């Protein structure tokens, strides 16, 4: 299964301040132009929830429902429960860094087309890398907005 990694450094903010931004799937997705929608389906408690994602990858709309589980620590693991891919799983991790907070996103996918995988995987890997990069950039953008609202006089 191909694995994708993306990360961003959020300067001047603690992991505890960045964590709610990472947990806000719809908020992260909104600045990422390739994300059509993220819809909350259920939230059993602050630890588990289901979200439906619709994303444009390779010019096609790809849909999946992912089960998300928070913890231990500042980690959010996710796994596709239904959707267009054979498998999709990954993790957001938030940790302290010398100049702020490091946010990492890893994901792994399987297309489910064994005979065509050698031809399709490089293209899909590139698209998923762009997806992950856009989401981590969106976290940075949301953090910058958060910092600006904290500093602005009321």
N, C-alpha and C positions, 0 to 999 in steps of 0.2 A: 504494500500500500504506500503510495507516495505521501511524504510528510512535508508540510509547509510550515515555515517559521517566519514570524515578523515581530519586531519589537520597536518600542519608542521610549525615549527618556522624557519624562515630564518634570521639568525643572521647577524647583522651588515649592513643591507640594509633597506632603507625606503620603505614604501608601494608604493610610486610613482615609485621607481626603480624596484620593483618586479612585478608591475601590467602588464607591457608589456610582461613579461615572461609567466604570467598566460593567457594572451590573445592569445598567440601563440600556438594554439591547436596542430599543427603538431610538433612544437618543444618540447612540453611536451610529446607528444605521442611517439616520436622516441626512447627515452631511455626505455620506458615501453614495455618489450618484448611481452606482450600479445596483443598489439595493432598492427593489421595488416596494417592499413592505416588510415589516416585522409586526406580528400580531400575537399578543399574549393570549394563550388558550386557557391556562390555569396556573395558579400559584398555590400550592398546598400550604406552604409556610415560607419563611424567609430562606429556606434551604433548597427546596425543589420547585421547579416550574417547567411549563411547556410553552415554547414559542414556535410559531410558524414563520419561516423565512421564505421570501420570494426574491430571487437575485438573478440579474442578467449575467450570464457567463457564456462566453463565445457566441453572443448574439441570441441566445435562447434563454427563456425564463425557466429557471430551475427552482423547484419548491421542495421544502422538507420541513418536518416538525422535529424539533430537537428537545430532548429532556435535559435540563440543566440542573446541576447539583453544586451548591456552594460549599467550600471547605474541603479539607481542613485549611485553616489559615485563609489568606486572601487568594483563593483559587476558585475558579468556576469551570467545572468540567461539563462537557456537553456531548451528546450522542444522538444521532438521528434515530427516531423511532419509526417514522414513515417518510417516504419521499421518492424523488426521482433518481437518487443515487443508490448504489448497492449498500454502501456504508459511508458514514461521515462521523468523525469524532474529533475531539480536541479539548484544549484547555486554555483559559486565560489565567495568567499568574501575575500578581502585583507584588513587588518587593522594593525594599529601600535600596537606593543607589547613592553614591557620594554627593551628587548634585541634585537629588530629588528622588524620583520614583521610576523604576523600570517596569514597563508593562510589556509582557510577552504573550503572544498568541501562537499556539501550535495547532495544526489540524492535519488530519489524515483522511484520505478518501479512497473509495474504490468505486469505479464506474459500473462494474457488473457486465462488462462486454469483453470477456476473456480473450477471444480471438482478435479483437481490435485494440486491446489495451496498449500494445507496443506503439501503435500509430497515434492513438488518441491521448494517451497519458501526458506526453510533453506539452500538448496544447492546453489540456485541462490543468496541468500543474502551473503553467504560466498564468492562466486565468485565476486559479485559486490563490496564487501568490499575489496577484494584483488585488484580489478581494481582501486578503489578510492585511496587506500594506495599507489599503484604503481605510480599513477599520481601525488600525493602530493610529493612522493620521487623524482620524475622527476623534479618537480619545484625546490626542494632543490638542486638537481644536476645542473640544469641550472643556478641557482643563484650562486653556487660555481664557475662554469665556468666563469660567468660574472664578479665576484669579481677577479678571477685570471687574466683575460685579462685586467681589469682596473689597476691592480697592476704591471703587467709585463712591463718592460721598452720597449719603442718602438724605 
